[in-house]
């Protein structure tokens, strides 16, 4: 997970995308979501990448954060006032009618 966290900081979009997709897949398990909270850089990096202009990067970030929010502690981490997702970032995503960034459960 630390390697994926490192790869999320790269400049190449394809590397960032693959790291985000891997985290999205891994975030389905409760244990890994707990590890996300232990490695303090993953959730803030996912939140930063929500502002990416590339929908392909936004979608796995949204999916990962959705899975993290399935746990009450994870939801608190995502909306944390210090380093969590700010309303100015989330509101445009929630109001988007872009079919590509919608997450279905």
Backbone bond lengths (Angstrom), bond angles and torsions (degrees), N, CA, C in turn:
res aa  C-N    CA-C-N  psi(-1)  N-CA   C-N-CA  omega(-1)  CA-C   N-CA-C  phi
1 X - - - 1.453 - - 1.523 111.69 -
2 X 1.321 116.13 -33.83 1.463 118.15 177.92 1.523 111.04 -66.94
3 X 1.321 116.67 -34.27 1.464 120.11 176.79 1.522 110.50 -65.44
4 X 1.320 117.05 -42.74 1.467 120.23 177.71 1.528 110.65 -64.03
5 X 1.321 115.94 -38.50 1.464 119.74 176.59 1.523 110.80 -61.00
6 X 1.321 116.19 -41.47 1.465 121.63 177.43 1.531 110.65 -63.91
7 X 1.337 116.91 -43.70 1.465 120.85 -178.72 1.527 112.67 -66.20
8 X 1.325 116.98 -26.94 1.469 120.33 178.71 1.527 112.14 -66.35
9 X 1.318 117.43 -16.58 1.464 121.80 -178.71 1.523 112.93 -92.88
10 X 1.322 117.12 -2.80 1.461 120.91 -177.94 1.523 111.33 -69.63
11 X 1.322 115.73 160.71 1.463 122.13 179.53 1.526 112.89 -82.20
12 X 1.326 117.05 -26.68 1.458 120.32 -176.58 1.527 110.03 -77.11
13 X 1.329 115.50 121.57 1.459 120.86 -176.82 1.520 112.74 -60.45
14 X 1.322 117.96 -36.31 1.462 119.48 -178.01 1.524 111.88 -66.78
15 X 1.328 117.22 -34.63 1.472 120.88 177.36 1.518 110.06 -70.13
16 X 1.328 116.39 -44.08 1.470 121.29 178.47 1.530 109.25 -61.16
17 X 1.319 116.51 -44.35 1.458 120.58 -179.76 1.525 111.66 -59.87
18 X 1.324 117.56 -46.30 1.466 120.67 -178.98 1.535 111.39 -64.75
19 X 1.325 117.27 -37.86 1.468 120.75 177.23 1.528 110.32 -65.16
20 X 1.327 116.40 -42.32 1.465 120.69 179.44 1.528 111.30 -66.09
21 X 1.322 116.82 -39.94 1.470 120.20 177.62 1.527 111.03 -63.48
22 X 1.318 116.67 -40.93 1.470 120.32 178.57 1.528 110.64 -63.82
23 X 1.332 116.81 -43.51 1.465 120.17 178.59 1.523 110.96 -64.73
24 X 1.318 116.78 -37.47 1.461 121.20 178.11 1.525 110.63 -60.85
25 X 1.312 115.96 -44.12 1.464 120.55 178.27 1.529 111.01 -65.64
26 X 1.324 116.82 -46.15 1.466 121.22 -177.66 1.525 112.42 -67.42
27 X 1.320 117.36 -28.56 1.465 120.82 -175.60 1.525 112.89 -69.18
28 X 1.307 117.60 -4.75 1.468 120.34 178.66 1.518 112.43 -70.54
29 X 1.332 117.34 -21.84 1.471 119.87 -178.01 1.526 110.75 -97.91
30 X 1.321 115.12 139.76 1.461 121.19 -176.07 1.532 111.96 -61.74
31 X 1.321 117.45 -39.95 1.464 120.58 -179.66 1.527 110.94 -60.04
32 X 1.322 116.27 -45.65 1.470 119.91 -178.64 1.524 110.16 -65.55
33 X 1.328 117.68 -36.68 1.472 119.84 177.40 1.524 110.33 -61.77
34 X 1.327 117.10 -36.50 1.470 120.21 176.45 1.527 110.19 -65.92
35 X 1.315 116.52 -39.50 1.469 120.51 178.65 1.530 109.66 -65.08
36 X 1.327 118.00 -37.07 1.470 121.03 175.68 1.523 110.17 -53.33
37 X 1.341 115.81 -41.76 1.469 119.41 -177.89 1.524 111.44 -72.60
38 X 1.325 116.88 -29.71 1.469 120.75 178.31 1.533 109.97 -71.84
39 X 1.330 116.42 -44.17 1.473 120.20 176.46 1.522 105.96 -82.35
40 X 1.286 116.45 96.45 1.468 123.29 -168.26 1.525 115.18 -63.44
41 X 1.331 118.39 -8.44 1.466 118.78 -175.98 1.534 113.65 -92.79
42 X 1.315 118.63 -19.67 1.464 120.29 -171.78 1.521 112.58 -67.86
43 X 1.318 118.12 -53.45 1.468 120.06 -176.85 1.528 111.28 -62.45
44 X 1.339 120.21 -45.92 1.474 118.31 176.33 1.529 113.58 -60.35
45 X 1.335 117.42 -35.39 1.470 119.50 178.53 1.523 110.76 -68.21
46 X 1.323 117.55 -38.79 1.458 120.30 176.59 1.530 110.31 -62.03
47 X 1.317 115.66 -39.82 1.470 120.21 179.57 1.528 110.60 -65.63
48 X 1.320 117.32 -42.60 1.467 120.82 177.75 1.521 110.51 -61.16
49 X 1.327 116.50 -41.24 1.465 120.39 -177.88 1.530 113.14 -71.72
50 X 1.335 117.74 -13.27 1.465 119.92 173.48 1.524 111.11 -61.34
51 X 1.314 116.48 -27.26 1.464 120.88 -179.55 1.521 112.63 -83.47
52 X 1.313 117.06 2.37 1.465 120.51 179.41 1.526 109.94 -61.23
53 X 1.321 117.16 140.85 1.464 119.02 176.78 1.535 112.34 -73.80
54 X 1.319 116.83 -8.38 1.464 121.33 -177.83 1.535 110.10 -95.41
55 X 1.318 115.66 115.73 1.461 121.51 179.87 1.519 110.80 -60.65
56 X 1.327 117.45 -33.66 1.463 121.04 -179.94 1.525 111.42 -61.04
57 X 1.321 117.75 -29.77 1.467 121.60 177.27 1.524 110.43 -85.76
58 X 1.322 117.51 -37.00 1.467 121.07 -179.84 1.523 112.11 -60.91
59 X 1.324 117.05 -43.75 1.467 120.37 -173.04 1.527 113.66 -59.63
60 X 1.338 120.67 -49.99 1.468 117.66 178.81 1.531 112.31 -66.88
61 X 1.331 117.47 -27.53 1.470 119.58 176.25 1.522 110.36 -67.71
62 X 1.324 116.01 -44.28 1.463 120.59 177.59 1.525 109.98 -60.96
63 X 1.317 116.55 -44.26 1.460 120.91 -179.17 1.527 110.93 -63.03
64 X 1.330 116.82 -44.19 1.472 120.35 178.96 1.519 110.87 -61.59
65 X 1.326 116.38 -46.03 1.464 119.85 -179.21 1.529 111.24 -66.58
66 X 1.317 116.50 -34.81 1.460 120.50 175.23 1.529 109.84 -59.94
67 X 1.334 116.77 -46.91 1.463 120.38 179.52 1.526 111.13 -64.14
68 X 1.316 116.93 -40.78 1.467 120.87 178.84 1.531 109.97 -60.52
69 X 1.323 116.87 -38.13 1.474 121.29 -178.14 1.520 112.89 -73.20
70 X 1.314 118.21 -6.73 1.462 120.68 175.42 1.525 111.15 -66.64
71 X 1.311 117.31 -23.47 1.459 122.44 176.42 1.527 108.25 -100.35
72 X 1.333 118.62 134.98 1.476 119.83 -178.93 1.530 113.16 -55.26
73 X 1.336 116.94 -39.76 1.463 119.63 179.72 1.526 110.50 -66.30
74 X 1.309 116.25 -35.68 1.462 120.62 179.07 1.510 111.63 -67.65
75 X 1.330 116.30 -40.99 1.465 120.24 178.23 1.520 110.30 -61.18
76 X 1.321 116.53 -40.77 1.471 120.34 177.48 1.520 111.06 -61.86
77 X 1.315 116.47 -38.76 1.466 121.12 179.76 1.528 111.07 -66.92
78 X 1.311 117.32 -39.86 1.462 120.98 -177.91 1.521 111.46 -69.14
79 X 1.330 117.64 -38.08 1.471 119.55 -178.53 1.523 112.75 -100.01
80 X 1.311 117.07 14.05 1.460 123.55 176.84 1.532 109.99 -52.79
81 X 1.314 117.35 132.74 1.465 120.95 -176.87 1.525 113.22 -67.84
82 X 1.326 117.52 -26.52 1.460 119.84 -177.08 1.531 112.63 -76.36
83 X 1.325 116.81 -52.75 1.464 118.94 -176.73 1.520 112.46 -131.39
84 X 1.308 117.41 15.95 1.458 121.17 -178.48 1.514 112.80 -86.45
85 X 1.306 114.79 -174.79 1.458 121.57 -179.17 1.524 109.76 -72.31
86 X 1.287 116.36 129.68 1.463 122.30 179.81 1.529 109.55 -89.14
87 X 1.333 117.04 148.23 1.470 119.49 178.97 1.532 112.95 -55.54
88 X 1.318 117.43 -34.80 1.473 120.38 -179.63 1.527 111.21 -62.04
89 X 1.313 117.57 -25.32 1.461 121.79 178.20 1.527 111.13 -87.56
90 X 1.329 116.49 -39.09 1.460 120.37 -174.46 1.524 114.10 -79.05
91 X 1.316 117.41 -36.33 1.468 120.28 -175.22 1.527 112.27 -58.44
92 X 1.343 120.06 -47.69 1.471 117.94 178.03 1.533 113.22 -61.23
93 X 1.331 117.19 -33.86 1.465 119.81 178.41 1.533 110.94 -68.61
94 X 1.350 116.18 -39.54 1.457 119.20 -179.79 1.521 111.80 -70.58
95 X 1.322 116.97 -30.39 1.456 120.75 -178.30 1.527 112.30 -88.93
96 X 1.293 116.74 -5.69 1.455 120.47 -177.97 1.530 110.75 -67.31
97 X 1.294 114.98 137.08 1.463 119.32 174.84 1.527 109.64 -101.02
98 X 1.305 116.33 11.84 1.461 121.59 -179.62 1.531 109.43 -68.14
99 X 1.292 115.87 114.06 1.459 122.28 -177.70 1.525 111.53 -57.77
100 X 1.324 117.84 -31.72 1.457 121.79 -174.60 1.521 113.91 -69.54
101 X 1.334 118.74 -25.22 1.466 118.69 -178.08 1.515 113.39 -102.54
102 X 1.296 117.57 5.56 1.452 120.44 177.94 1.527 109.43 -77.29
103 X 1.320 115.68 136.36 1.459 121.41 -179.21 1.523 107.93 -108.64
104 X 1.299 115.55 124.48 1.460 120.47 179.60 1.508 109.12 -105.59
105 X 1.312 115.87 137.99 1.461 120.21 -179.61 1.511 110.70 -112.35
